[in-house]
Amino acid sequence: MGTYTIGIAGNPNCGKTTMFNALTGARQHVANWPGVTVEKKMGHINTGSDAVELVDLPGTYSLTAYTQEELVARNFLVDDRPQAVIDIMNADALERNLYLAVQIMELGVPLILGLNMMDEVRKSGKRIDSARLEELSGCAVVETVARSGKGAQELLRSTMEVAQAQTGEWKPLNISYGPDLDPVLCEMEKMITDAGFLTDKAPARWTGIKYLERDEDVIVKGRMANTMLSEKLEAMAREVAEHTQKTLNMRPDALIADYRYGFIASMIKDVVTYPASSEDRISRSDKMDKVLTHKVLGPLIMLGIVYLIYEITFAVGEIPMGWLEALFGFLGDTATNILPEGHLQSLIVSGIIDGVGGVLGFVPLIMFMFLMISALEDSGYIARMAYMLDRVFKVFGLHGTSVLPFIVSGGIAGGCAVPGVMATRTLRSPKEKLATLFVAPYMTCGAKVPVFLMLAAAFFPEDSATIMLVITLSAWAMALLVARLLRSTVIKGASTPFVMELPPYRMPTLQGVLIHTWERTWEYAKKAGTVILGISILLWAMMTFPELPADRVAQFEAQRAAAQSEEQITTIDNAEAEEAIRHTIAGRIGTALEPVSELAGFNWRVNIALTGGFAAKEVIVSTLGTAYSLGEVDAEEAQPLSERLVADPAFSTATAIALIIFTMLYAPCFVTVVTMARESSWRWAAFSVVGSTGLAFVMAVLAYNVSKAFL
């Protein structure tokens, strides 16, 4: 015989106490909760083999602990850890009543949803799909009419089944709270988990949310448990609160509530059907969604918006990009004239200015792209993109929530695979998570964008925006196809139901958009000045040493002395410069790979750049810049990298297409690989590196040969 403690919760006036009475009859007693004057009502039920203590929690709208009732209800869940909780809801006001249910789900307590007052729902002409709500929420759902006792026994039976099946195991719901709060929340969750901070009471993520919400009760308990860690979490919460206040004019607790209601609204869309006379119920966001998420118009509008982003980026960003190219050209010429010829001059000009300058030259394009994407994010439209793409994702064996890691990784452009990979932790299914981990880095992240922009501008100057749109769509297509392959072979399994948070549409604030744009652009530029600078110097050294043997240099000197014209001398100089770089460590690596890489049209210089790209994709551009710069003989004839590539007979349009495809698909950067290993295993991360690089090479070879045949 088992003994179970079950809580019964709900909003005020939802019929909760009526249902409590229907379940317990006269077998109940009343007391006060410890330390407060709130009434505590308990009842006893014998189900035959089991004894159940049913606790009637105070009526409350949330678990935020602003009132004594809320605090009592929450402390019961956290401290007493009931085997299950019944949430009685007024089904005629489902959206408002689900807010409490979502908070209980975030805590992880096994939950049963009691849809009460279903007789009134039917009279109003509304229809609630209980089976769909059960599928989307992951909770058992029972329709009831408490005042007549209808559904009471079915509710009790479902509750016992859930309590016995889960045996006290808590499975918290993870909701994404957007790009401002999610990274902080992930960091908090890791710190809380590592320190075992209050984890005996509640999930680590839930504790982090309470710090963001400035929940005094949790903060006081946290200070008592670990003062130092609590102060760190409070500081992180204050910092992000200042950030969201500046950018969105909202505190984190308001933003969290917004996303919870967005999560609920997405469920309501599929669950509740209103009669034709209920048009007045539809909000402004719903009216906009009728057009923007329409089955036919929605995807067309989405493609148009993405194309417009690229069109504006190239049209407006080209002018300041030219200024920066001229600036770095001037700096290179100045350094060449000031510094004596030798290794220092080569390091400054070829290693640093050409290397880092090649990456920083794209800052204007990146900035304009971030500006428009930030506006879309702040408006709420990005969430609608995910909602629409879910229909496609199901076909390829992925969960709709996989859209978020794709978008964060650079699904439009300019994201980063590291937070994208971290975002996969919101996926419930381990198999869907592994598939998403594998393919999310295919997106056009901010590190790959300069490579694509450079090649598009160089080889397709009239159609740059169209080419960028095609690259973006190709990345999505390859990700979905590879995911389908994985889900059909190594990680088979059915897709799980999807719920997507749809926050209300907002007019982005100019200050918010500018701050988001500055933060992302600065992050990109800072990376160029630190990580990429270091890698550029390392690669310059690998492309400079060892130097040609003295006897070989003497042979070139003798050839120059015997030359009859300036043209012959230039030819000898070029031959010496090329042989010198081929003789270096990087040159030998690039040359060794050439017999294989030439199948995709890649010469030894491209091989060096792609090898450096394993560390960070940004260095592909800087390494190509350094490789071609070291091959320059006359510094006064130095050209932007894109012009050098077009002028190189060995670098054709077919090569550019192959390089775009290889860069899109091959192994993610080292930091992403480490993050993938943390989220899954080193074995899966290694499989991703090898599998993606192999696929990238096959596709690049195919693209090169097909392009060569038609171009």
C-alpha positions in Angstrom: 0.0 0.0 0.0 1.4 3.4 -1.1 1.0 6.8 0.5 0.8 9.8 -1.8 0.7 13.5 -1.2 -1.1 15.4 -4.0 -1.6 19.1 -4.3 -4.6 20.8 -5.9 -3.9 24.3 -7.2 -5.7 26.8 -9.4 -6.7 30.5 -9.9 -9.2 32.1 -7.5 -12.8 31.3 -8.5 -11.9 28.4 -10.9 -13.8 25.7 -9.0 -10.8 24.3 -7.3 -12.3 24.0 -3.8 -15.5 22.6 -5.3 -13.5 19.9 -6.9 -11.5 19.3 -3.7 -14.8 18.8 -1.9 -16.1 16.4 -4.6 -12.9 14.3 -4.3 -12.6 14.2 -0.5 -16.2 14.5 0.7 -16.3 15.0 4.5 -12.8 13.5 5.0 -11.0 16.8 5.4 -9.6 19.1 8.1 -8.5 22.7 8.3 -5.5 24.4 9.9 -3.1 27.3 9.1 0.1 27.1 7.0 3.2 27.6 9.2 4.0 31.2 9.9 1.0 32.7 8.1 -2.7 33.2 8.6 -3.5 31.5 5.3 -5.9 28.6 5.7 -4.6 25.1 5.0 -7.1 22.5 4.0 -6.3 18.8 3.7 -8.4 15.8 2.7 -7.9 12.0 2.7 -8.9 9.6 0.0 -8.6 5.9 -0.1 -8.3 4.5 -3.6 -8.3 0.8 -2.4 -4.6 0.0 -2.4 -3.3 3.5 -1.8 -3.8 6.3 0.7 -3.9 9.8 -0.7 -3.5 13.1 1.2 -5.0 15.9 -1.0 -3.8 19.4 -0.1 -5.9 22.3 -1.2 -3.5 25.1 -2.1 -4.5 28.7 -1.8 -6.1 30.2 -4.9 -3.3 32.0 -6.8 -2.6 33.4 -10.3 1.2 32.6 -10.2 4.1 31.3 -8.1 6.0 34.6 -8.1 5.6 35.0 -4.3 4.3 38.5 -4.3 1.5 37.5 -1.8 1.3 35.2 1.1 -1.0 32.8 -0.9 1.6 32.6 -3.7 4.4 32.0 -1.3 2.5 29.3 0.6 1.6 27.5 -2.6 5.2 27.6 -3.9 6.8 26.5 -0.7 4.5 23.5 -0.5 5.7 22.5 -4.0 9.4 23.1 -3.3 9.6 21.9 0.3 7.0 19.1 0.5 7.7 17.8 -3.0 4.3 16.2 -3.7 4.1 13.2 -6.0 1.8 15.2 -8.3 -0.3 18.4 -8.6 -3.7 18.9 -10.0 -4.2 22.3 -11.6 -8.0 23.1 -11.8 -8.5 25.7 -14.6 -11.5 27.7 -15.7 -11.5 26.4 -19.3 -13.5 29.4 -20.5 -10.4 31.6 -19.6 -7.8 29.0 -20.6 -5.0 31.4 -21.5 -5.0 33.2 -18.1 -5.3 29.9 -16.2 -2.5 28.2 -18.1 0.0 30.8 -16.7 0.0 29.1 -13.3 0.3 25.7 -15.0 3.3 26.8 -17.0 5.1 27.9 -13.8 4.4 24.6 -12.2 5.7 22.8 -15.3 8.9 24.9 -15.1 9.4 23.7 -11.6 9.1 20.2 -12.9 6.3 18.8 -10.6 4.3 16.0 -12.3 1.1 17.9 -13.4 -2.5 17.0 -14.3 -4.6 19.7 -16.0 -8.3 19.7 -14.9 -10.3 21.7 -17.5 -13.2 22.8 -15.4 -16.5 24.5 -16.4 -16.5 22.6 -19.7 -20.3 23.0 -19.7 -20.0 26.8 -20.0 -17.3 26.4 -22.7 -19.7 24.3 -24.9 -22.6 26.7 -24.4 -20.4 29.6 -25.6 -19.8 27.7 -28.9 -16.0 27.3 -28.2 -14.3 24.0 -28.8 -11.3 22.8 -26.8 -9.2 20.0 -28.2 -8.1 18.3 -24.9 -6.1 15.6 -26.7 -4.1 18.2 -28.5 -3.5 20.2 -25.3 -2.3 17.0 -23.6 0.1 16.4 -26.6 1.5 19.9 -26.6 1.8 20.4 -22.8 3.0 16.9 -22.0 0.5 16.8 -19.1 -2.5 14.6 -18.6 -5.7 16.6 -19.4 -9.2 15.8 -18.0 -12.4 17.6 -18.7 -14.6 18.3 -15.6 -17.6 20.1 -14.3 -16.8 20.4 -10.6 -20.2 21.6 -9.3 -21.9 18.4 -10.6 -18.9 16.2 -9.9 -18.5 15.2 -13.5 -15.0 14.0 -14.4 -13.9 13.9 -10.7 -13.2 10.2 -10.6 -11.4 10.3 -14.0 -9.3 13.2 -12.7 -8.4 11.1 -9.6 -7.5 8.1 -11.7 -5.3 10.1 -14.1 -3.6 11.7 -11.1 -2.7 8.4 -9.5 -1.4 7.0 -12.8 0.9 10.0 -13.2 2.1 9.9 -9.6 2.8 6.1 -9.8 4.5 6.4 -13.3 6.8 9.3 -12.4 7.6 8.1 -8.8 8.6 11.5 -7.6 10.8 12.3 -10.7 10.6 16.0 -11.7 10.9 16.9 -15.4 11.2 20.7 -15.7 9.9 22.5 -18.8 12.5 24.7 -20.4 11.1 27.8 -22.2 13.4 30.1 -24.2 13.3 33.7 -22.9 14.9 35.3 -25.9 18.4 36.4 -26.9 18.8 38.8 -24.0 18.0 36.4 -21.1 18.9 32.9 -22.4 22.7 33.3 -22.4 22.6 34.7 -18.8 20.2 32.0 -17.7 22.4 29.2 -19.2 25.5 30.6 -17.4 23.5 30.9 -14.1 22.2 27.3 -14.6 25.8 26.0 -15.0 27.1 27.9 -11.9 24.1 26.7 -9.8 24.5 23.1 -10.9 28.3 23.0 -10.4 27.9 24.4 -6.9 24.9 22.2 -5.9 23.2 25.5 -5.0 19.6 24.9 -3.7 19.4 22.0 -6.2 18.0 19.8 -3.4 14.9 22.0 -3.5 14.4 23.0 -7.1 15.9 22.7 -10.7 18.9 24.9 -11.3 17.3 26.8 -14.2 14.2 27.6 -12.1 16.5 29.1 -9.4 18.2 31.2 -12.0 14.8 32.4 -13.3 13.9 33.4 -9.7 17.1 35.5 -9.5 16.2 37.2 -12.8 12.7 37.9 -11.4 14.3 39.4 -8.2 12.4 36.9 -6.1 13.2 38.0 -2.5 12.3 34.7 -0.9 14.7 32.7 -3.1 17.4 35.3 -2.8 17.3 35.3 1.0 17.5 31.5 1.0 20.3 31.7 -1.5 22.4 34.1 0.7 22.0 31.7 3.6 23.1 28.7 1.5 26.1 30.3 -0.3 26.6 34.1 0.1 29.4 34.4 -2.5 27.5 32.6 -5.3 24.3 34.4 -4.4 26.0 37.8 -4.8 27.4 36.7 -8.2 23.9 35.7 -9.4 22.4 38.9 -8.1 25.1 40.9 -9.9 24.4 39.0 -13.1 20.6 39.7 -12.7 21.2 43.4 -12.1 23.4 43.6 -15.2 20.9 42.0 -17.5 18.1 44.0 -16.0 20.0 47.3 -16.9 20.5 45.9 -20.4 16.9 45.0 -21.0 15.7 48.3 -19.5 17.9 50.1 -22.0 17.2 48.0 -25.0 13.6 46.9 -24.6 12.3 49.2 -21.8 11.3 46.1 -19.8 12.6 44.4 -16.6 13.5 40.7 -16.9 10.4 39.7 -14.8 8.1 41.4 -17.4 10.1 39.9 -20.3 9.8 36.4 -18.7 6.0 36.9 -18.3 5.8 38.0 -21.9 7.5 34.9 -23.2 5.4 32.6 -20.9 2.3 34.1 -22.4 3.8 33.7 -25.8 4.3 30.0 -25.1 0.7 29.8 -23.9 -0.6 31.7 -26.9 1.1 29.2 -29.3 -0.7 26.3 -27.5 -4.1 28.1 -27.6 -3.8 28.6 -31.4 -3.9 24.8 -31.9 -6.2 23.9 -29.0 -9.1 26.5 -28.9 -11.5 27.0 -31.7 -13.8 30.1 -31.5 -17.3 30.4 -33.1 -17.6 32.7 -36.1 -19.1 35.4 -34.0 -16.0 35.7 -31.8 -13.9 37.8 -34.2 -13.7 40.6 -31.6 -11.6 38.3 -29.5 -8.8 38.3 -31.9 -6.0 40.6 -30.9 -3.9 42.9 -33.1 -1.0 40.3 -33.0 -3.4 37.6 -34.1 -4.7 39.7 -37.0 -1.1 40.4 -38.1 -0.3 36.7 -37.8 -3.2 35.8 -40.1 -1.1 37.4 -42.9 2.5 37.0 -41.7 2.1 33.3 -40.8 -0.3 32.4 -43.6 0.5 29.0 -45.2 1.2 30.6 -48.6 1.8 34.3 -48.0 3.9 33.8 -44.8 6.9 32.0 -46.4 6.9 34.4 -49.4 6.9 37.4 -47.0 9.7 35.8 -45.0 11.9 35.2 -48.2 11.2 38.8 -49.3 12.4 40.1 -45.9 15.6 38.1 -45.9 16.3 39.2 -49.5 15.7 42.8 -48.6 18.2 42.5 -45.7 20.9 41.4 -48.1 19.9 44.0 -50.7 20.1 46.9 -48.3 23.3 45.5 -46.7 25.2 45.5 -50.0 23.7 48.7 -51.3 24.4 50.8 -48.2 27.4 49.0 -46.7 29.5 49.1 -49.9 30.4 52.7 -49.5 31.9 52.6 -45.9 33.4 49.2 -46.9 35.4 51.0 -49.6 36.6 53.6 -47.1 37.9 50.9 -44.8 39.7 49.1 -47.7 41.3 52.4 -48.6 42.3 53.0 -45.0 44.0 49.6 -44.6 45.6 50.0 -48.0 47.0 53.4 -46.8 48.2 51.8 -43.5 49.9 49.0 -45.4 51.7 51.4 -47.8 52.7 53.7 -44.9 54.2 50.8 -42.9 56.0 49.5 -46.0 57.6 53.0 -46.5 58.5 53.5 -42.8 59.8 50.1 -41.8 63.0 48.6 -43.3 62.5 45.5 -45.5 62.6 42.4 -43.4 60.6 40.2 -41.1 59.2 43.0 -39.0 57.8 44.8 -42.1 56.4 41.5 -43.4 54.7 40.7 -40.0 53.1 44.2 -39.7 52.0 44.5 -43.4 51.2 40.9 -44.4 50.5 39.3 -41.1 48.6 42.1 -39.2 47.3 44.8 -41.5 46.3 42.5 -44.4 45.2 39.7 -42.1 43.1 41.6 -39.5 42.2 44.3 -42.0 40.7 41.7 -44.3 38.2 40.8 -41.5 37.6 44.3 -40.2 36.9 45.5 -43.8 33.6 43.7 -43.6 32.5 45.5 -40.4 30.1 48.0 -42.3 28.3 45.1 -44.0 28.1 43.1 -40.8 26.8 46.2 -38.9 24.0 46.9 -41.4 23.0 43.2 -41.3 22.9 43.2 -37.5 20.9 46.4 -37.5 18.1 44.9 -39.5 18.2 41.5 -37.7 18.0 43.2 -34.3 14.9 45.2 -35.4 13.3 41.9 -36.5 14.1 40.2 -33.2 12.8 43.1 -31.1 9.6 43.2 -33.2 8.8 39.6 -32.4 9.0 38.5 -36.1 11.8 36.0 -35.6 9.6 33.8 -33.4 7.0 33.8 -36.3 9.7 32.5 -38.7 10.3 29.6 -36.3 6.6 28.9 -36.0 6.2 28.8 -39.8 9.3 26.6 -40.3 8.1 24.0 -37.9 5.8 22.6 -40.6 8.9 21.9 -42.7 11.0 20.6 -39.8 8.6 17.8 -39.0 9.1 16.4 -42.5 12.8 16.1 -41.8 12.5 14.4 -38.4 13.3 17.5 -36.4 11.4 19.2 -33.6 10.0 22.7 -34.1 12.2 24.0 -31.3 15.2 23.1 -33.5 14.4 26.3 -35.4 15.7 28.3 -32.5 19.3 26.8 -32.5 19.2 27.3 -36.3 18.3 31.0 -36.1 20.7 31.7 -33.2 23.5 29.9 -35.2 22.9 32.3 -38.1 19.7 31.1 -39.8 19.3 34.5 -41.4 23.0 35.7 -41.1 25.3 36.9 -38.4 24.6 34.6 -35.5 27.1 32.3 -33.8 27.1 28.5 -33.6 28.2 28.4 -29.9 25.0 29.8 -28.4 23.1 28.0 -31.2 24.5 24.7 -30.0 23.8 25.6 -26.3 20.2 26.4 -27.4 19.6 22.7 -28.2 19.3 22.0 -24.5 15.6 23.2 -24.8 14.9 20.1 -26.9 13.1 17.3 -25.0 14.2 14.4 -27.2 17.9 13.4 -27.0 17.8 12.1 -30.6 16.4 15.4 -32.0 19.0 17.2 -29.9 21.9 15.2 -31.5 20.6 15.8 -35.0 20.2 19.5 -34.3 23.7 19.7 -32.8 25.2 18.1 -35.9 23.6 20.4 -38.5 23.1 23.8 -36.6 26.7 24.9 -37.5 25.8 24.8 -41.2 24.0 28.1 -40.8 25.6 31.3 -42.1 27.2 32.5 -38.8 28.9 35.8 -38.4 32.3 34.1 -38.9 31.4 32.7 -42.4 29.5 35.8 -43.6 32.8 37.7 -44.5 33.9 34.7 -46.7 30.5 34.6 -48.5 30.3 38.4 -48.8 33.8 38.6 -50.3 33.2 35.8 -52.9 29.8 37.1 -53.8 31.0 40.7 -54.3 34.1 39.5 -56.3 32.5 36.9 -58.6 28.9 38.0 -58.7 29.0 41.8 -58.3 25.6 42.3 -60.1 23.8 39.7 -58.1 25.4 39.8 -54.6 22.2 40.0 -52.7 20.6 37.1 -54.6 23.7 35.0 -54.1 23.6 35.6 -50.4 19.9 34.6 -50.3 20.7 31.4 -52.2 23.6 30.6 -49.8 21.2 31.1 -46.8 18.6 28.9 -48.3 21.2 26.3 -49.3 22.5 26.2 -45.7 19.0 25.5 -44.4 18.3 22.9 -47.2 21.6 21.0 -46.4 20.9 21.1 -42.7 17.4 19.6 -43.2 18.6 17.0 -45.6 21.5 15.8 -43.4 19.1 15.8 -40.4 16.7 13.6 -42.3 19.6 11.3 -43.2 20.7 11.1 -39.6 17.1 10.6 -38.3 16.7 7.8 -40.8 19.9 6.0 -40.0 22.1 6.5 -36.9 19.5 8.2 -34.7 16.1 6.9 -35.7 12.9 7.9 -33.8 9.6 9.8 -34.0 9.4 13.6 -33.7 7.9 15.0 -30.5 5.1 17.6 -30.4 6.0 21.3 -30.8 5.1 24.4 -28.9 6.7 27.8 -29.9 6.6 31.0 -27.9 5.0 33.8 -29.9 5.5 37.1 -28.0 3.2 39.9 -29.0 4.4 42.2 -31.8 6.2 45.3 -30.6 7.6 48.4 -32.3 11.4 48.2 -31.9 12.9 51.1 -30.1 15.7 53.0 -31.9 17.9 52.8 -28.7 17.3 49.1 -28.3 18.1 48.3 -31.9 21.2 50.5 -31.9 22.5 48.9 -28.6 22.0 45.4 -29.9 23.7 46.3 -33.2 26.7 47.9 -31.4 27.1 44.9 -29.0 27.2 42.4 -31.9 29.4 44.5 -34.1 31.8 45.3 -31.3 31.9 41.5 -30.4 32.9 40.8 -34.1 35.5 43.6 -34.2 36.9 42.6 -30.8 37.3 39.0 -32.0 39.3 40.4 -35.0 41.5 42.3 -32.6 42.2 39.4 -30.3 41.6 35.8 -31.4 42.0 36.5 -35.1 45.1 38.7 -34.5 46.7 35.9 -32.6 45.9 33.3 -35.3 46.9 35.7 -38.1 50.3 36.2 -36.5 50.7 32.4 -36.0 49.7 31.7 -39.6 52.0 34.5 -40.8 54.9 32.7 -39.0 53.9 29.4 -40.6 53.8 31.1 -44.0 57.2 32.7 -43.5 59.4 30.0 -41.9 61.5 28.1 -42.7 63.0 30.5 -45.3 64.5 29.4 -48.6 68.0 28.0 -48.3 70.8 30.5 -49.0 72.0 28.5 -52.1 68.5 28.7 -53.6 68.3 32.4 -53.0 71.7 32.8 -54.6 70.4 31.0 -57.7 67.5 33.5 -58.0 70.0 36.3 -57.6 72.1 34.9 -60.4 69.0 34.6 -62.6 68.2 38.3 -61.9 71.7 39.4 -62.8 71.5 37.5 -66.1 68.0 38.9 -66.9 67.8 41.1 -70.0 64.6 43.1 -69.2 62.4 44.3 -66.4 59.7 41.8 -67.4 62.1 38.9 -66.9 63.1 40.3 -63.5 59.5 40.5 -62.4 58.8 36.9 -63.5 61.9 35.8 -61.5 60.7 37.8 -58.5 57.2 36.2 -58.6 58.7 32.7 -59.0 60.9 33.3 -55.9 58.0 34.7 -53.8 55.8 31.7 -54.7 58.6 29.2 -54.0 59.4 30.9 -50.7 55.9 30.6 -49.4 55.6 27.0 -50.7 58.8 26.2 -48.7 57.2 27.3 -45.4 55.3 25.0 -42.9 51.9 26.3 -44.1 53.0 26.1 -47.7 54.1 22.5 -47.3 50.7 21.6 -45.7 48.8 23.4 -48.5 50.9 21.8 -51.2 50.6 18.3 -49.6 46.8 18.6 -49.7 46.7 20.0 -53.3 46.6 16.6 -55.1 43.3 15.9 -53.3 41.9 19.5 -53.0 42.4 20.3 -56.7 39.4 18.0 -57.3 37.4 20.9 -55.8 39.5 23.6 -57.5 41.4 24.6 -54.4 45.0 25.6 -54.7 47.6 25.5 -52.0 46.8 29.0 -50.8 43.1 28.1 -50.3 44.2 24.9 -48.5 46.2 27.0 -46.0 43.2 29.3 -45.3 40.7 26.4 -44.9 43.2 24.6 -42.5 43.3 27.8 -40.4 39.5 27.9 -40.5 39.3 24.8 -38.2 40.4 27.2 -35.4 38.0 30.0 -36.4 36.2 30.6 -39.6 37.0 34.4 -39.6 40.6 33.6 -40.4 39.8 32.2 -43.8 39.6 35.7 -45.2 42.6 37.0 -43.2 44.7 34.0 -44.1 43.9 34.3 -47.8 44.8 38.0 -47.5 48.2 37.1 -45.9 48.9 34.3 -48.4 48.2 36.5 -51.4 50.0 39.5 -49.8 53.2 37.5 -49.2 53.1 36.6 -52.9 53.1 40.3 -53.8 56.3 41.7 -55.1 55.4 45.3 -55.6 53.7 46.7 -52.5 52.5 49.8 -54.5 50.4 47.5 -56.7 48.6 45.9 -53.7 44.9 45.3 -54.3 41.9 44.3 -52.1 41.7 40.6 -51.7 38.6 40.2 -53.8 40.4 41.8 -56.8 43.4 39.6 -56.2 41.2 36.4 -56.3 39.5 37.5 -59.5 42.9 38.3 -61.1 44.3 34.8 -60.2 43.8 32.5 -63.2 43.8 29.5 -60.8 40.8 30.9 -58.9 37.7 30.7 -61.2 34.0 31.3 -60.6 33.6 27.5 -60.2 36.3 27.6 -57.5 34.4 30.4 -55.7 31.2 28.3 -55.7 33.0 25.2 -54.4 34.7 27.3 -51.7 31.3 28.8 -50.6 29.8 25.3 -50.2 32.9 23.8 -48.5 33.0 26.8 -46.0 29.3 26.4 -45.3 29.5 22.7 -44.5 32.9 21.7 -43.1 33.8 21.2 -39.5 32.7 24.0 -37.1 35.3 26.1 -35.3 37.1 24.7 -32.3 35.1 26.5 -29.7 31.9 25.2 -31.2 33.3 21.6 -31.2 34.1 21.9 -27.5 30.5 23.2 -26.8 29.1 20.3 -28.8 31.1 17.9 -26.7 29.8 19.4 -23.5 26.2 19.3 -24.8 26.5 15.7 -26.0 29.8 13.8 -26.0 33.3 14.0 -27.5 32.4 11.0 -29.6 29.5 12.8 -31.2 31.5 16.0 -31.6 34.3 14.1 -33.4 31.7 12.4 -35.6 30.4 15.8 -36.5 33.8 17.1 -37.4 34.7 14.1 -39.6 31.2 13.7 -41.1 30.7 17.3 -41.9 34.1 17.8 -43.5 33.7 14.7 -45.6 30.3 15.8 -46.8 31.6 19.3 -47.5 34.4 18.0 -49.7 32.1 15.7 -51.7 29.7 18.6 -52.3 32.5 21.0 -53.1 33.9 18.6 -55.7 30.5 18.1 -57.2 29.7 21.8 -57.3 33.1 22.6 -58.8 32.8 20.2 -61.7 29.2 21.0 -62.5 29.9 24.8 -62.3 33.0 24.4 -64.6 30.9 22.5 -67.1 28.2 25.3 -67.3 30.2 28.5 -66.6 
